[in-house]
Amino acid sequence: MSAPGYEAVIGLEVHAQLLTKTKQFCGCPTTFGAEPNTNVCPVCLGLPGALPVLNHESVAMAVRTALALGCTIRERSIFARKNYFYPDLPKGYQISQYDLPFSEHGSLEIAAEGDPSVTRRVGITRVHLEEDAGKNLHGVAEVPGKSVIDLNRSGVPLMEIVGEPDLRGPAEAVDYLKRLRDILVALEVNDGNLEEGSFRCDVNISVRRKGSAAYGTRVEIKNVNSFRHVHRAIEHETARLVDLAESGQTFKQHTRQWDDESGRTVFLREKEGSDDYRYFPDPDLPPLVIDERWVGELRASIPELPAARRERLVRELKLPAKDAEVLTGHPKIGDYFEKVLQARPGDAAWAKRAANFVMTEVLADTRVHGLSIELPVTAAQLVELLSLVDAQTISGKQAKEVFAAIKGTAQSPEAYVGDKGMAQVSDAVAIEAICRALITANPKQVAAWKAGKKGIIGFFVGAVMKETKGSANPALLNEILERLLAE
Ligand SMILES: [Zn+2]
């Protein structure tokens, strides 16, 4: 996608809000949507003399994430103060990990740019812990023309996942983000919500001549809040940087913002160097010590991750990779599908039929919100419904009608089919009687069939289906018609 002769060099920084009950350094709740400035205390308000105490739960979540990404865990790490002024940062500094993060050197497997059937590993530089700032609000109805600050978010636990500049295009970047999001959601440490900002992405990008090992000057695109925006922003920025390089223009490293409406990035500010932040170890916090025994316990608590589950579904159920990908995108969808198969074990063909129905019908009516999910029918209802198709009581087409009728209710598919008299007519005698009457009444069509116009059988099938309100077993019907027409 980039101009011939050039390649993009992309690294992503993800800030993920950890799903702890309380904040990073105080006991204030992290609940979203509370009255402004009610979930606050002297620590997260940054009042002088207040002492931070590290949240044990947030460390556990971040360590599990780092382990899932194959990082090594440093036994002793340090929290530093990152100093800067901003109205939503009352302390005048953010507590973060800087030169001694608790983990480093991980990796993530993604699909390669241009050929998604090829996978490759990209590096994870580090995972570290920090805290969120408050929120500046502009144009609030109660205080027109003024800006106000809500500090409920101040001190909410964040985990930063810094990726190596190993990505080479927009498809790789989006795949990296999706797989990372899926892992965090499977670990239940983050709700994966880009739109609501609990999973935020900064894109670092530069371009260089293919084959060159040197890096070009990079720009950072801040807070891109959807997968689609990430894709578009990288496409646009690559082209813009290649144009600059081609015309020989140089520029200073800086921060930009994606404007989706105009479809371009705009200059935000010159990039601060790390010197500007005057990092130094926070004297209020002792070093973070993560001993080997605790690491072992946390490692043991990691569930099967999406990539492993995908491979298992392909290996054990012979599902196409594409299906396995869809079914493992959200852990609750994977659980649901596996519950269906546990309730009614069967061969690969059955697994594929169940997968098809889940992907085309069930998922179309499934509401996902972060970690929670609302399914239109239970696994038990779905098994009952698909069993009716397998027993040829109803056709596949009728199954979709039954699904549409019972979704969102506790109704039993079997009872519904019984009530509506939908059961497929599999009674050969009954079908044969209808066919015989039709053949007698339509000699012209019979003659045409005998003369070789085999397609005319559709006329008889249609007529029988009309008579039986679509409930004749299609395979049986075809067999009977062919036999009677040939008589
Ligand atoms: Zn607090």
Residues whose N, C-alpha, C, O or C-beta is under 5 A from the ligand:
A	BS01	ZN	C26 G27 C28 N39 V40 C41 V43 C44
